[in-house]
Amino acid sequence: MNIIGRLTRDAEVRRTSLEKQVVNFSVATNDSYRNKQGERIEQTTYFDCAYWLSPKVAQILTKGTVVELTGRVSARAWTGSDGQLHAGLNFNTSQIKLHGGGKKSETVQTPTGTNNSKEKDDLPF
């Protein structure tokens, strides 16, 4: 399954009880449709994501980054401390493709003085 969404918080690296590292992050996906009355309805779905292959990816998974994820989805349900029933979606991802938009991608700068093309003297400006 593939999903495309925006990270809602910076990724965190956690360790399991068996000392295995996992990268956890949350992604929001947006969808819209028109109801029978012709009104546009916006719907946001949140996924709690886990990536087990390399903890280094957490450095580039920052809040606001648009990502395309490949993996499998599962649902979970629990009763909160207040007695209320809750449900959520987990996404175990095996592939991450960045589409930009996060804090780090905004601060990327191109180095100056590395233009290898020759300037032409006959430019009109």
Accessible surface in RSA format (square Angstrom, percent):
REM  Atomic radii and reference values for relative SASA: ProtOr
REM  Chains: A
REM  Algorithm: Lee & Richards
REM  Probe-radius: 1.40
REM  Slices: 20
REM RES _ NUM      All-atoms   Total-Side   Main-Chain    Non-polar    All polar
REM                ABS   REL    ABS   REL    ABS   REL    ABS   REL    ABS   REL
RES MET A   1   124.91  64.7  77.40  51.2  47.51 113.1  86.20  73.3  38.71  51.3
RES ASN A   2    93.73  64.6  69.38  67.0  24.35  58.6  17.69  42.6  76.04  73.5
RES ILE A   3    15.38   8.8   9.61   7.2   5.77  13.9  15.30  11.0   0.08   0.2
RES ILE A   4    99.49  56.6  83.09  61.9  16.40  39.5  83.09  59.8  16.40  44.5
RES GLY A   5     7.88   9.7   0.00   N/A   7.88   9.7   7.76  21.3   0.13   0.3
RES ARG A   6   121.12  50.9 120.38  61.4   0.74   1.8  45.38  62.0  75.74  45.9
RES LEU A   7     2.91   1.6   0.00   0.0   2.91   7.3   0.00   0.0   2.91   7.8
RES THR A   8    47.69  33.9  31.54  32.0  16.15  38.5  31.15  41.8  16.53  25.0
RES ARG A   9    81.74  34.3  80.74  41.2   1.00   2.4  51.76  70.7  29.98  18.2
RES ASP A  10    58.19  40.8  52.58  52.3   5.62  13.3  25.10  59.1  33.09  33.0
RES ALA A  11    14.94  13.7   0.00   0.0  14.94  34.0   0.00   0.0  14.94  39.6
RES GLU A  12    74.92  43.0  70.03  53.0   4.89  11.6  30.78  59.5  44.14  36.0
RES VAL A  13    63.26  41.6  33.58  30.4  29.68  71.5  33.58  29.2  29.68  80.5
RES ARG A  14   121.38  51.0 115.81  59.0   5.57  13.3  45.16  61.7  76.22  46.2
RES ARG A  15   141.81  59.5 110.60  56.4  31.20  74.3  37.35  51.0 104.45  63.3
RES THR A  16    43.68  31.1  32.22  32.7  11.46  27.3  39.31  52.8   4.37   6.6
RES SER A  17   115.78  97.8  73.56  98.2  42.22  97.3  60.00 127.8  55.78  78.1
RES LEU A  18   159.47  88.8 134.09  95.9  25.38  63.8 138.90  97.6  20.57  55.4
RES GLU A  19   117.50  67.5 103.55  78.3  13.95  33.2  54.87 106.1  62.64  51.1
RES LYS A  20   114.62  55.9 108.35  66.5   6.27  14.9  61.98  55.8  52.64  56.1
RES GLN A  21    55.81  31.2  47.46  34.7   8.35  19.9   9.79  20.8  46.02  34.9
RES VAL A  22    10.86   7.1  10.31   9.3   0.55   1.3  10.86   9.4   0.00   0.0
RES VAL A  23     0.55   0.4   0.55   0.5   0.00   0.0   0.55   0.5   0.00   0.0
RES ASN A  24    31.50  21.7  31.50  30.4   0.00   0.0   5.84  14.1  25.65  24.8
RES PHE A  25     0.47   0.2   0.00   0.0   0.47   1.2   0.00   0.0   0.47   1.4
RES SER A  26    12.00  10.1  12.00  16.0   0.00   0.0   4.72  10.1   7.28  10.2
RES VAL A  27     0.00   0.0   0.00   0.0   0.00   0.0   0.00   0.0   0.00   0.0
RES ALA A  28    14.63  13.5  12.56  19.4   2.07   4.7  12.56  17.7   2.07   5.5
RES THR A  29    24.30  17.3  22.85  23.2   1.45   3.5  14.24  19.1  10.06  15.2
RES ASN A  30   117.15  80.8  84.06  81.2  33.09  79.7  24.30  58.5  92.85  89.7
RES ASP A  31    93.90  65.8  87.89  87.5   6.02  14.2  28.25  66.5  65.65  65.5
RES SER A  32    39.05  33.0  18.89  25.2  20.16  46.4   1.85   3.9  37.20  52.1
RES TYR A  33   110.66  51.7 101.05  57.5   9.60  25.0  75.99  57.1  34.67  42.7
RES ARG A  34   155.42  65.3 129.15  65.8  26.27  62.5  52.47  71.7 102.96  62.4
RES ASN A  35    42.76  29.5  29.49  28.5  13.27  31.9  24.21  58.3  18.54  17.9
RES LYS A  36   206.28 100.6 163.85 100.5  42.43 101.0 116.26 104.6  90.01  95.9
RES GLN A  37   139.40  78.0 102.22  74.7  37.17  88.5  55.82 118.8  83.58  63.4
RES GLY A  38    41.04  50.6   0.00   N/A  41.04  50.6  27.48  75.4  13.56  30.4
RES GLU A  39   101.07  58.0  94.65  71.6   6.42  15.3  37.77  73.1  63.30  51.7
RES ARG A  40   142.22  59.7 116.79  59.5  25.43  60.5  39.04  53.4 103.18  62.5
RES ILE A  41    57.55  32.7  55.97  41.7   1.58   3.8  57.55  41.4   0.00   0.0
RES GLU A  42   114.32  65.6  87.26  66.0  27.06  64.4  58.54 113.2  55.78  45.5
RES GLN A  43    93.94  52.5  88.42  64.6   5.52  13.1  24.79  52.8  69.15  52.4
RES THR A  44    62.20  44.2  37.21  37.7  24.98  59.5  15.24  20.5  46.95  71.0
RES THR A  45    43.50  30.9  40.34  40.9   3.16   7.5  23.91  32.1  19.58  29.6
RES TYR A  46   131.13  61.2 119.23  67.8  11.90  31.0  81.43  61.2  49.70  61.3
RES PHE A  47    13.12   6.6  13.10   8.1   0.02   0.1  13.12   8.0   0.00   0.0
RES ASP A  48    58.62  41.1  55.07  54.8   3.56   8.4  20.90  49.2  37.72  37.6
RES CYS A  49     3.04   2.3   0.00   0.0   3.04   7.1   0.94   2.4   2.11   2.3
RES ALA A  50    14.61  13.4  14.55  22.4   0.06   0.1  14.55  20.5   0.06   0.2
RES TYR A  51    28.58  13.3  27.86  15.9   0.72   1.9   0.54   0.4  28.04  34.6
RES TRP A  52   100.30  40.2  88.22  42.7  12.08  28.4  82.28  43.9  18.01  29.2
RES LEU A  53   124.43  69.3  92.54  66.2  31.88  80.1  94.97  66.7  29.45  79.3
RES SER A  54    40.25  34.0  38.74  51.7   1.51   3.5  29.87  63.6  10.38  14.5
RES PRO A  55    48.78  35.6  44.06  40.2   4.72  17.2  44.85  37.0   3.93  24.4
RES LYS A  56   157.06  76.6 148.85  91.3   8.21  19.5  95.08  85.6  61.98  66.0
RES VAL A  57    24.56  16.2  18.68  16.9   5.88  14.2  23.29  20.2   1.27   3.4
RES ALA A  58    15.59  14.3   8.50  13.1   7.09  16.1   8.50  12.0   7.09  18.8
RES GLN A  59   119.54  66.8 114.14  83.4   5.40  12.9  39.32  83.7  80.22  60.8
RES ILE A  60    81.50  46.4  76.90  57.3   4.60  11.1  76.97  55.4   4.53  12.3
RES LEU A  61     0.27   0.1   0.00   0.0   0.27   0.7   0.00   0.0   0.27   0.7
RES THR A  62     6.89   4.9   6.89   7.0   0.00   0.0   6.38   8.6   0.51   0.8
RES LYS A  63   121.30  59.2 116.61  71.5   4.69  11.2  60.38  54.4  60.91  64.9
RES GLY A  64    15.94  19.7   0.00   N/A  15.94  19.7  15.94  43.7   0.00   0.0
RES THR A  65     5.56   4.0   5.56   5.6   0.00   0.0   3.77   5.1   1.79   2.7
RES VAL A  66    32.56  21.4  32.56  29.5   0.00   0.0  32.56  28.3   0.00   0.0
RES VAL A  67     0.04   0.0   0.02   0.0   0.02   0.1   0.02   0.0   0.02   0.1
RES GLU A  68    43.85  25.2  41.99  31.8   1.86   4.4   2.74   5.3  41.11  33.6
RES LEU A  69     0.23   0.1   0.23   0.2   0.00   0.0   0.23   0.2   0.00   0.0
RES THR A  70    45.77  32.6  45.77  46.4   0.00   0.0  35.92  48.2   9.86  14.9
RES GLY A  71    15.49  19.1   0.00   N/A  15.49  19.1  10.06  27.6   5.43  12.2
RES ARG A  72   159.24  66.9 156.58  79.8   2.66   6.3  66.82  91.3  92.42  56.0
RES VAL A  73    60.41  39.8  37.87  34.3  22.54  54.3  37.87  32.9  22.54  61.1
RES SER A  74    47.02  39.7  38.88  51.9   8.14  18.7  39.00  83.0   8.02  11.2
RES ALA A  75    82.75  76.1  52.08  80.4  30.67  69.8  52.26  73.6  30.49  80.8
RES ARG A  76    82.69  34.7  73.20  37.3   9.50  22.6  46.86  64.0  35.83  21.7
RES ALA A  77    86.64  79.7  55.04  84.9  31.60  71.9  55.23  77.8  31.40  83.2
RES TRP A  78   109.35  43.9  98.65  47.7  10.70  25.1  93.61  49.9  15.74  25.5
RES THR A  79    84.92  60.4  58.73  59.5  26.18  62.4  38.56  51.8  46.35  70.1
RES GLY A  80    16.81  20.7   0.00   N/A  16.81  20.7  11.38  31.2   5.43  12.2
RES SER A  81   135.09 114.2  82.87 110.6  52.22 120.3  60.81 129.5  74.28 104.1
RES ASP A  82   103.11  72.2  66.77  66.5  36.33  85.9  50.03 117.7  53.08  52.9
RES GLY A  83    50.94  62.8   0.00   N/A  50.94  62.8  27.72  76.1  23.21  52.0
RES GLN A  84   110.66  61.9 108.59  79.4   2.07   4.9  22.37  47.6  88.29  67.0
RES LEU A  85   150.99  84.1 126.38  90.4  24.62  61.9 126.38  88.8  24.62  66.2
RES HIS A  86    72.92  39.9  63.38  44.1   9.54  24.4  44.41  45.8  28.51  33.2
RES ALA A  87    86.15  79.2  55.20  85.2  30.95  70.4  55.34  77.9  30.81  81.6
RES GLY A  88    18.93  23.3   0.00   N/A  18.93  23.3  17.40  47.8   1.52   3.4
RES LEU A  89    58.32  32.5  56.13  40.2   2.19   5.5  56.13  39.4   2.19   5.9
RES ASN A  90    41.71  28.8  41.69  40.3   0.02   0.1   9.52  22.9  32.19  31.1
RES PHE A  91     0.64   0.3   0.00   0.0   0.64   1.7   0.10   0.1   0.54   1.6
RES ASN A  92    38.92  26.8  35.05  33.9   3.87   9.3   9.81  23.6  29.11  28.1
RES THR A  93     7.18   5.1   0.00   0.0   7.18  17.1   0.56   0.8   6.62  10.0
RES SER A  94    66.86  56.5  55.38  73.9  11.49  26.5  40.93  87.2  25.93  36.3
RES GLN A  95   112.37  62.8 109.30  79.9   3.07   7.3  29.77  63.4  82.60  62.6
RES ILE A  96    34.72  19.8   5.62   4.2  29.09  70.1   5.62   4.1  29.09  78.9
RES LYS A  97   120.76  58.9 116.98  71.8   3.78   9.0  70.52  63.5  50.24  53.5
RES LEU A  98    73.94  41.2  51.10  36.6  22.84  57.4  51.12  35.9  22.82  61.4
RES HIS A  99    89.13  48.7  53.22  37.0  35.91  91.9  39.88  41.1  49.25  57.3
RES GLY A 100    23.33  28.8   0.00   N/A  23.33  28.8  21.24  58.3   2.10   4.7
RES GLY A 101    40.15  49.5   0.00   N/A  40.15  49.5  23.91  65.6  16.24  36.4
RES GLY A 102     0.56   0.7   0.00   N/A   0.56   0.7   0.56   1.5   0.00   0.0
RES LYS A 103   112.32  54.8 109.00  66.9   3.32   7.9  74.16  66.8  38.16  40.6
RES LYS A 104   104.87  51.2 102.31  62.8   2.56   6.1  78.97  71.1  25.91  27.6
RES SER A 105    54.70  46.2  33.37  44.5  21.33  49.1  34.26  73.0  20.44  28.6
RES GLU A 106   134.30  77.1  98.54  74.6  35.75  85.1  41.54  80.3  92.76  75.7
RES THR A 107    99.00  70.4  82.17  83.3  16.83  40.1  71.89  96.6  27.11  41.0
RES VAL A 108   115.36  75.9  88.14  79.8  27.22  65.6  93.96  81.6  21.41  58.1
RES GLN A 109   158.41  88.6 131.13  95.8  27.28  64.9  42.06  89.5 116.34  88.2
RES THR A 110   119.87  85.3 105.11 106.6  14.76  35.2  75.64 101.6  44.23  66.9
RES PRO A 111    97.64  71.2  77.00  70.2  20.64  75.0  88.41  73.0   9.23  57.4
RES THR A 112   132.93  94.5 108.49 110.0  24.44  58.3  80.72 108.4  52.22  78.9
RES GLY A 113    85.81 105.8   0.00   N/A  85.81 105.8  41.55 114.0  44.25  99.1
RES THR A 114    82.72  58.8  65.02  65.9  17.70  42.2  55.70  74.8  27.02  40.8
RES ASN A 115   121.13  83.5  89.65  86.6  31.48  75.8  39.82  95.8  81.31  78.6
RES ASN A 116   147.58 101.8 114.42 110.6  33.16  79.9  39.27  94.5 108.31 104.7
RES SER A 117    77.71  65.7  57.00  76.1  20.71  47.7  51.63 109.9  26.08  36.5
RES LYS A 118   191.88  93.6 166.89 102.4  24.98  59.5 116.07 104.5  75.81  80.8
RES GLU A 119   158.80  91.2 129.58  98.0  29.22  69.6  48.72  94.2 110.08  89.9
RES LYS A 120   144.43  70.5 131.72  80.8  12.71  30.3  79.54  71.6  64.89  69.1
RES ASP A 121   154.81 108.4 116.30 115.8  38.50  91.0  41.76  98.3 113.05 112.7
RES ASP A 122   120.10  84.1  90.89  90.5  29.22  69.1  49.77 117.1  70.34  70.1
RES LEU A 123    84.48  47.0  66.87  47.8  17.61  44.3  66.97  47.0  17.50  47.1
RES PRO A 124   127.44  92.9  83.43  76.1  44.02 160.0  97.47  80.5  29.97 186.3
RES PHE A 125   199.02  99.6 139.24  86.2  59.78 155.5 172.23 104.4  26.79  76.7
END  Absolute sums over single chains surface
CHAIN  1 A     9572.5       7576.0       1996.4       5169.9       4402.6
END  Absolute sums over all chains
TOTAL          9572.5       7576.0       1996.4       5169.9       4402.6
